[in-house]
């Protein structure tokens, strides 16, 4: 059976004997972005509510740290639990009303930061996010070109 380059797993723990588990995890995250969509750095307010704890529907505040067309990274003093579903309200700098994303899934929590994955967006929602991302995306030093994505 032939192995494609995409099937290769890179174990960075064996590369540097001085890496501990947390350093190796950070190195692996830097080596390969599992999200599959370009992240754009942001700094905008967000609010979210839990969809699972019906007794506590209070809004929690946070800051949007980065955004992609498939998810985002958020800083909050009260991050939700991994695997939980939240309703996320993004206040974006485009002059439009805040974007309400129901069913957003919390994928990872590290300290006060968490990564969230959006459910599939409407075509208008995708266009809106992609326009914001394009305005905030930075040039890549290594490739000297902007990452590409298709507006569908």
Rosetta constraint file for C-alpha pairs under 8 A:
AtomPair CA 3 CA 7 HARMONIC 6.27 0.50
AtomPair CA 3 CA 8 HARMONIC 7.69 0.50
AtomPair CA 4 CA 8 HARMONIC 7.30 0.50
AtomPair CA 10 CA 28 HARMONIC 7.92 0.50
AtomPair CA 11 CA 15 HARMONIC 7.45 0.50
AtomPair CA 11 CA 28 HARMONIC 7.71 0.50
AtomPair CA 12 CA 16 HARMONIC 7.09 0.50
AtomPair CA 12 CA 24 HARMONIC 6.05 0.50
AtomPair CA 12 CA 27 HARMONIC 7.05 0.50
AtomPair CA 12 CA 28 HARMONIC 6.47 0.50
AtomPair CA 13 CA 17 HARMONIC 6.99 0.50
AtomPair CA 13 CA 19 HARMONIC 6.42 0.50
AtomPair CA 13 CA 20 HARMONIC 7.62 0.50
AtomPair CA 13 CA 21 HARMONIC 7.44 0.50
AtomPair CA 13 CA 24 HARMONIC 5.48 0.50
AtomPair CA 19 CA 23 HARMONIC 5.44 0.50
AtomPair CA 19 CA 24 HARMONIC 5.69 0.50
AtomPair CA 20 CA 24 HARMONIC 6.07 0.50
AtomPair CA 21 CA 25 HARMONIC 6.13 0.50
AtomPair CA 22 CA 26 HARMONIC 6.30 0.50
AtomPair CA 23 CA 27 HARMONIC 6.12 0.50
AtomPair CA 24 CA 28 HARMONIC 6.06 0.50
AtomPair CA 25 CA 29 HARMONIC 6.19 0.50
AtomPair CA 26 CA 30 HARMONIC 6.17 0.50
AtomPair CA 27 CA 31 HARMONIC 6.03 0.50
AtomPair CA 28 CA 32 HARMONIC 6.24 0.50
AtomPair CA 29 CA 33 HARMONIC 5.93 0.50
AtomPair CA 29 CA 34 HARMONIC 7.59 0.50
AtomPair CA 35 CA 70 HARMONIC 7.45 0.50
AtomPair CA 35 CA 71 HARMONIC 7.98 0.50
AtomPair CA 37 CA 68 HARMONIC 5.97 0.50
AtomPair CA 37 CA 69 HARMONIC 6.58 0.50
AtomPair CA 37 CA 70 HARMONIC 6.77 0.50
AtomPair CA 38 CA 68 HARMONIC 5.78 0.50
AtomPair CA 38 CA 69 HARMONIC 7.81 0.50
AtomPair CA 38 CA 147 HARMONIC 6.75 0.50
AtomPair CA 39 CA 66 HARMONIC 6.00 0.50
AtomPair CA 39 CA 67 HARMONIC 5.40 0.50
AtomPair CA 39 CA 68 HARMONIC 4.79 0.50
AtomPair CA 39 CA 72 HARMONIC 7.88 0.50
AtomPair CA 39 CA 133 HARMONIC 7.70 0.50
AtomPair CA 39 CA 137 HARMONIC 7.41 0.50
AtomPair CA 40 CA 66 HARMONIC 5.29 0.50
AtomPair CA 40 CA 67 HARMONIC 5.32 0.50
AtomPair CA 40 CA 68 HARMONIC 6.40 0.50
AtomPair CA 40 CA 133 HARMONIC 5.69 0.50
AtomPair CA 40 CA 134 HARMONIC 7.94 0.50
AtomPair CA 40 CA 136 HARMONIC 5.62 0.50
AtomPair CA 40 CA 137 HARMONIC 4.79 0.50
AtomPair CA 40 CA 138 HARMONIC 7.18 0.50
AtomPair CA 41 CA 65 HARMONIC 5.92 0.50
AtomPair CA 41 CA 66 HARMONIC 4.27 0.50
AtomPair CA 41 CA 67 HARMONIC 6.60 0.50
AtomPair CA 41 CA 136 HARMONIC 6.57 0.50
AtomPair CA 41 CA 137 HARMONIC 7.05 0.50
AtomPair CA 42 CA 64 HARMONIC 5.92 0.50
AtomPair CA 42 CA 65 HARMONIC 4.91 0.50
AtomPair CA 42 CA 66 HARMONIC 4.83 0.50
AtomPair CA 42 CA 67 HARMONIC 6.75 0.50
AtomPair CA 42 CA 136 HARMONIC 7.19 0.50
AtomPair CA 43 CA 63 HARMONIC 6.19 0.50
AtomPair CA 43 CA 64 HARMONIC 5.31 0.50
AtomPair CA 43 CA 65 HARMONIC 5.45 0.50
AtomPair CA 43 CA 66 HARMONIC 7.50 0.50
AtomPair CA 44 CA 63 HARMONIC 5.53 0.50
AtomPair CA 44 CA 64 HARMONIC 5.13 0.50
AtomPair CA 44 CA 65 HARMONIC 7.53 0.50
AtomPair CA 44 CA 90 HARMONIC 7.95 0.50
AtomPair CA 44 CA 91 HARMONIC 6.68 0.50
AtomPair CA 44 CA 92 HARMONIC 6.90 0.50
AtomPair CA 45 CA 61 HARMONIC 7.32 0.50
AtomPair CA 45 CA 62 HARMONIC 5.97 0.50
AtomPair CA 45 CA 63 HARMONIC 4.64 0.50
AtomPair CA 45 CA 64 HARMONIC 6.05 0.50
AtomPair CA 45 CA 90 HARMONIC 7.04 0.50
AtomPair CA 45 CA 91 HARMONIC 6.07 0.50
AtomPair CA 46 CA 61 HARMONIC 5.91 0.50
AtomPair CA 46 CA 62 HARMONIC 5.15 0.50
AtomPair CA 46 CA 63 HARMONIC 5.54 0.50
AtomPair CA 46 CA 64 HARMONIC 6.20 0.50
AtomPair CA 46 CA 88 HARMONIC 7.19 0.50
AtomPair CA 46 CA 89 HARMONIC 5.67 0.50
AtomPair CA 46 CA 90 HARMONIC 4.99 0.50
AtomPair CA 46 CA 91 HARMONIC 6.07 0.50
AtomPair CA 47 CA 59 HARMONIC 6.05 0.50
AtomPair CA 47 CA 60 HARMONIC 5.38 0.50
AtomPair CA 47 CA 61 HARMONIC 4.46 0.50
AtomPair CA 47 CA 62 HARMONIC 5.94 0.50
AtomPair CA 47 CA 88 HARMONIC 6.10 0.50
AtomPair CA 47 CA 89 HARMONIC 5.25 0.50
AtomPair CA 47 CA 90 HARMONIC 7.00 0.50
AtomPair CA 48 CA 59 HARMONIC 5.50 0.50
AtomPair CA 48 CA 60 HARMONIC 5.33 0.50
AtomPair CA 48 CA 61 HARMONIC 6.65 0.50
AtomPair CA 48 CA 62 HARMONIC 7.97 0.50
AtomPair CA 48 CA 86 HARMONIC 6.29 0.50
AtomPair CA 48 CA 87 HARMONIC 5.41 0.50
AtomPair CA 48 CA 88 HARMONIC 4.48 0.50
AtomPair CA 48 CA 89 HARMONIC 5.96 0.50
AtomPair CA 49 CA 57 HARMONIC 5.76 0.50
AtomPair CA 49 CA 58 HARMONIC 6.13 0.50
AtomPair CA 49 CA 59 HARMONIC 5.01 0.50
AtomPair CA 49 CA 60 HARMONIC 6.22 0.50
AtomPair CA 49 CA 86 HARMONIC 5.51 0.50
AtomPair CA 49 CA 87 HARMONIC 5.38 0.50
AtomPair CA 49 CA 88 HARMONIC 6.88 0.50
AtomPair CA 50 CA 54 HARMONIC 7.74 0.50
AtomPair CA 50 CA 56 HARMONIC 7.41 0.50
AtomPair CA 50 CA 57 HARMONIC 6.21 0.50
AtomPair CA 50 CA 80 HARMONIC 7.55 0.50
AtomPair CA 50 CA 84 HARMONIC 7.59 0.50
AtomPair CA 50 CA 85 HARMONIC 6.37 0.50
AtomPair CA 50 CA 86 HARMONIC 4.61 0.50
AtomPair CA 50 CA 87 HARMONIC 6.56 0.50
AtomPair CA 51 CA 57 HARMONIC 7.61 0.50
AtomPair CA 51 CA 84 HARMONIC 7.81 0.50
AtomPair CA 51 CA 85 HARMONIC 5.57 0.50
AtomPair CA 51 CA 86 HARMONIC 5.15 0.50
AtomPair CA 51 CA 87 HARMONIC 6.62 0.50
AtomPair CA 51 CA 103 HARMONIC 7.58 0.50
AtomPair CA 52 CA 84 HARMONIC 7.16 0.50
AtomPair CA 52 CA 85 HARMONIC 6.69 0.50
AtomPair CA 52 CA 86 HARMONIC 7.83 0.50
AtomPair CA 53 CA 57 HARMONIC 6.99 0.50
AtomPair CA 60 CA 76 HARMONIC 7.87 0.50
AtomPair CA 60 CA 78 HARMONIC 7.08 0.50
AtomPair CA 61 CA 76 HARMONIC 6.51 0.50
AtomPair CA 62 CA 74 HARMONIC 6.42 0.50
AtomPair CA 62 CA 75 HARMONIC 5.40 0.50
AtomPair CA 62 CA 76 HARMONIC 4.40 0.50
AtomPair CA 62 CA 77 HARMONIC 7.33 0.50
AtomPair CA 63 CA 74 HARMONIC 5.57 0.50
AtomPair CA 63 CA 75 HARMONIC 5.14 0.50
AtomPair CA 63 CA 76 HARMONIC 6.64 0.50
AtomPair CA 64 CA 72 HARMONIC 7.26 0.50
AtomPair CA 64 CA 73 HARMONIC 6.21 0.50
AtomPair CA 64 CA 74 HARMONIC 4.68 0.50
AtomPair CA 64 CA 75 HARMONIC 6.56 0.50
AtomPair CA 65 CA 72 HARMONIC 7.40 0.50
AtomPair CA 65 CA 73 HARMONIC 5.32 0.50
AtomPair CA 65 CA 74 HARMONIC 5.34 0.50
AtomPair CA 65 CA 75 HARMONIC 6.70 0.50
AtomPair CA 66 CA 72 HARMONIC 5.48 0.50
AtomPair CA 66 CA 73 HARMONIC 5.18 0.50
AtomPair CA 66 CA 74 HARMONIC 7.28 0.50
AtomPair CA 67 CA 71 HARMONIC 6.16 0.50
AtomPair CA 67 CA 72 HARMONIC 4.35 0.50
AtomPair CA 67 CA 73 HARMONIC 6.60 0.50
AtomPair CA 67 CA 133 HARMONIC 6.86 0.50
AtomPair CA 68 CA 72 HARMONIC 5.92 0.50
AtomPair CA 68 CA 129 HARMONIC 7.55 0.50
AtomPair CA 68 CA 130 HARMONIC 7.78 0.50
AtomPair CA 68 CA 133 HARMONIC 6.73 0.50
AtomPair CA 69 CA 126 HARMONIC 6.60 0.50
AtomPair CA 69 CA 129 HARMONIC 6.09 0.50
AtomPair CA 69 CA 130 HARMONIC 6.33 0.50
AtomPair CA 69 CA 133 HARMONIC 7.87 0.50
AtomPair CA 70 CA 117 HARMONIC 5.93 0.50
AtomPair CA 70 CA 118 HARMONIC 5.51 0.50
AtomPair CA 70 CA 119 HARMONIC 7.77 0.50
AtomPair CA 70 CA 120 HARMONIC 7.85 0.50
AtomPair CA 71 CA 115 HARMONIC 7.30 0.50
AtomPair CA 71 CA 116 HARMONIC 5.37 0.50
AtomPair CA 71 CA 117 HARMONIC 4.20 0.50
AtomPair CA 71 CA 118 HARMONIC 5.11 0.50
AtomPair CA 72 CA 115 HARMONIC 5.78 0.50
AtomPair CA 72 CA 116 HARMONIC 5.40 0.50
AtomPair CA 72 CA 117 HARMONIC 6.71 0.50
AtomPair CA 73 CA 113 HARMONIC 6.90 0.50
AtomPair CA 73 CA 114 HARMONIC 5.69 0.50
AtomPair CA 73 CA 115 HARMONIC 4.46 0.50
AtomPair CA 73 CA 116 HARMONIC 6.33 0.50
AtomPair CA 74 CA 113 HARMONIC 5.50 0.50
AtomPair CA 74 CA 114 HARMONIC 5.41 0.50
AtomPair CA 74 CA 115 HARMONIC 6.42 0.50
AtomPair CA 74 CA 116 HARMONIC 7.80 0.50
AtomPair CA 75 CA 79 HARMONIC 7.60 0.50
AtomPair CA 75 CA 112 HARMONIC 5.60 0.50
AtomPair CA 75 CA 113 HARMONIC 4.40 0.50
AtomPair CA 75 CA 114 HARMONIC 6.60 0.50
AtomPair CA 76 CA 112 HARMONIC 5.36 0.50
AtomPair CA 76 CA 113 HARMONIC 6.23 0.50
AtomPair CA 76 CA 114 HARMONIC 7.96 0.50
AtomPair CA 77 CA 112 HARMONIC 5.60 0.50
AtomPair CA 78 CA 112 HARMONIC 6.99 0.50
AtomPair CA 79 CA 109 HARMONIC 7.23 0.50
AtomPair CA 79 CA 112 HARMONIC 6.00 0.50
AtomPair CA 79 CA 113 HARMONIC 6.81 0.50
AtomPair CA 79 CA 114 HARMONIC 6.57 0.50
AtomPair CA 80 CA 84 HARMONIC 6.80 0.50
AtomPair CA 80 CA 106 HARMONIC 7.19 0.50
AtomPair CA 80 CA 109 HARMONIC 7.82 0.50
AtomPair CA 80 CA 114 HARMONIC 7.87 0.50
AtomPair CA 81 CA 106 HARMONIC 7.01 0.50
AtomPair CA 81 CA 109 HARMONIC 7.11 0.50
AtomPair CA 82 CA 106 HARMONIC 5.13 0.50
AtomPair CA 82 CA 107 HARMONIC 5.41 0.50
AtomPair CA 82 CA 108 HARMONIC 5.44 0.50
AtomPair CA 82 CA 109 HARMONIC 6.10 0.50
AtomPair CA 83 CA 105 HARMONIC 6.15 0.50
AtomPair CA 83 CA 106 HARMONIC 5.15 0.50
AtomPair CA 83 CA 107 HARMONIC 5.73 0.50
AtomPair CA 83 CA 108 HARMONIC 7.82 0.50
AtomPair CA 84 CA 105 HARMONIC 5.88 0.50
AtomPair CA 84 CA 106 HARMONIC 5.48 0.50
AtomPair CA 85 CA 103 HARMONIC 5.41 0.50
AtomPair CA 85 CA 104 HARMONIC 5.48 0.50
AtomPair CA 85 CA 105 HARMONIC 4.68 0.50
AtomPair CA 85 CA 106 HARMONIC 6.31 0.50
AtomPair CA 86 CA 102 HARMONIC 6.64 0.50
AtomPair CA 86 CA 103 HARMONIC 5.67 0.50
AtomPair CA 86 CA 104 HARMONIC 5.23 0.50
AtomPair CA 86 CA 105 HARMONIC 6.43 0.50
AtomPair CA 86 CA 106 HARMONIC 7.44 0.50
AtomPair CA 87 CA 100 HARMONIC 6.89 0.50
AtomPair CA 87 CA 101 HARMONIC 5.59 0.50
AtomPair CA 87 CA 102 HARMONIC 4.37 0.50
AtomPair CA 87 CA 103 HARMONIC 5.84 0.50
AtomPair CA 87 CA 104 HARMONIC 6.09 0.50
AtomPair CA 88 CA 99 HARMONIC 7.97 0.50
AtomPair CA 88 CA 100 HARMONIC 5.77 0.50
AtomPair CA 88 CA 101 HARMONIC 5.03 0.50
AtomPair CA 88 CA 102 HARMONIC 6.42 0.50
AtomPair CA 88 CA 104 HARMONIC 6.68 0.50
AtomPair CA 89 CA 98 HARMONIC 6.18 0.50
AtomPair CA 89 CA 99 HARMONIC 5.50 0.50
AtomPair CA 89 CA 100 HARMONIC 4.52 0.50
AtomPair CA 89 CA 101 HARMONIC 6.28 0.50
AtomPair CA 90 CA 98 HARMONIC 5.37 0.50
AtomPair CA 90 CA 99 HARMONIC 5.02 0.50
AtomPair CA 90 CA 100 HARMONIC 6.52 0.50
AtomPair CA 90 CA 101 HARMONIC 7.97 0.50
AtomPair CA 91 CA 97 HARMONIC 7.33 0.50
AtomPair CA 91 CA 98 HARMONIC 4.52 0.50
AtomPair CA 91 CA 99 HARMONIC 6.54 0.50
AtomPair CA 92 CA 96 HARMONIC 7.44 0.50
AtomPair CA 92 CA 98 HARMONIC 6.41 0.50
AtomPair CA 92 CA 99 HARMONIC 7.49 0.50
AtomPair CA 92 CA 132 HARMONIC 7.71 0.50
AtomPair CA 93 CA 132 HARMONIC 7.74 0.50
AtomPair CA 94 CA 132 HARMONIC 7.35 0.50
AtomPair CA 101 CA 118 HARMONIC 7.15 0.50
AtomPair CA 101 CA 119 HARMONIC 7.89 0.50
AtomPair CA 102 CA 119 HARMONIC 7.88 0.50
AtomPair CA 103 CA 118 HARMONIC 7.29 0.50
AtomPair CA 103 CA 119 HARMONIC 6.43 0.50
AtomPair CA 104 CA 116 HARMONIC 6.39 0.50
AtomPair CA 104 CA 117 HARMONIC 5.70 0.50
AtomPair CA 104 CA 118 HARMONIC 4.77 0.50
AtomPair CA 104 CA 119 HARMONIC 5.99 0.50
AtomPair CA 105 CA 116 HARMONIC 5.44 0.50
AtomPair CA 105 CA 117 HARMONIC 5.15 0.50
AtomPair CA 105 CA 118 HARMONIC 6.55 0.50
AtomPair CA 105 CA 119 HARMONIC 7.73 0.50
AtomPair CA 106 CA 114 HARMONIC 6.94 0.50
AtomPair CA 106 CA 115 HARMONIC 5.98 0.50
AtomPair CA 106 CA 116 HARMONIC 4.39 0.50
AtomPair CA 106 CA 117 HARMONIC 6.42 0.50
AtomPair CA 107 CA 114 HARMONIC 7.40 0.50
AtomPair CA 107 CA 115 HARMONIC 5.57 0.50
AtomPair CA 107 CA 116 HARMONIC 5.47 0.50
AtomPair CA 107 CA 117 HARMONIC 6.65 0.50
AtomPair CA 108 CA 114 HARMONIC 5.45 0.50
AtomPair CA 108 CA 115 HARMONIC 5.15 0.50
AtomPair CA 108 CA 116 HARMONIC 7.26 0.50
AtomPair CA 109 CA 113 HARMONIC 5.84 0.50
AtomPair CA 109 CA 114 HARMONIC 4.21 0.50
AtomPair CA 109 CA 115 HARMONIC 6.50 0.50
AtomPair CA 110 CA 114 HARMONIC 6.12 0.50
AtomPair CA 121 CA 125 HARMONIC 5.60 0.50
AtomPair CA 121 CA 126 HARMONIC 5.84 0.50
AtomPair CA 122 CA 126 HARMONIC 6.19 0.50
AtomPair CA 123 CA 127 HARMONIC 6.18 0.50
AtomPair CA 123 CA 152 HARMONIC 6.94 0.50
AtomPair CA 124 CA 128 HARMONIC 6.15 0.50
AtomPair CA 125 CA 129 HARMONIC 6.26 0.50
AtomPair CA 126 CA 130 HARMONIC 6.01 0.50
AtomPair CA 126 CA 151 HARMONIC 7.66 0.50
AtomPair CA 126 CA 152 HARMONIC 7.92 0.50
AtomPair CA 127 CA 131 HARMONIC 6.10 0.50
AtomPair CA 127 CA 151 HARMONIC 6.56 0.50
AtomPair CA 127 CA 152 HARMONIC 7.83 0.50
AtomPair CA 128 CA 132 HARMONIC 6.50 0.50
AtomPair CA 129 CA 133 HARMONIC 6.10 0.50
AtomPair CA 130 CA 134 HARMONIC 5.99 0.50
AtomPair CA 130 CA 151 HARMONIC 7.41 0.50
AtomPair CA 131 CA 135 HARMONIC 6.48 0.50
AtomPair CA 132 CA 136 HARMONIC 6.51 0.50
AtomPair CA 133 CA 137 HARMONIC 5.82 0.50
AtomPair CA 137 CA 146 HARMONIC 7.71 0.50
AtomPair CA 138 CA 146 HARMONIC 7.36 0.50
AtomPair CA 139 CA 144 HARMONIC 6.22 0.50
AtomPair CA 139 CA 145 HARMONIC 6.08 0.50
AtomPair CA 139 CA 146 HARMONIC 5.61 0.50
AtomPair CA 140 CA 144 HARMONIC 5.34 0.50
AtomPair CA 140 CA 145 HARMONIC 6.11 0.50
AtomPair CA 140 CA 146 HARMONIC 6.59 0.50
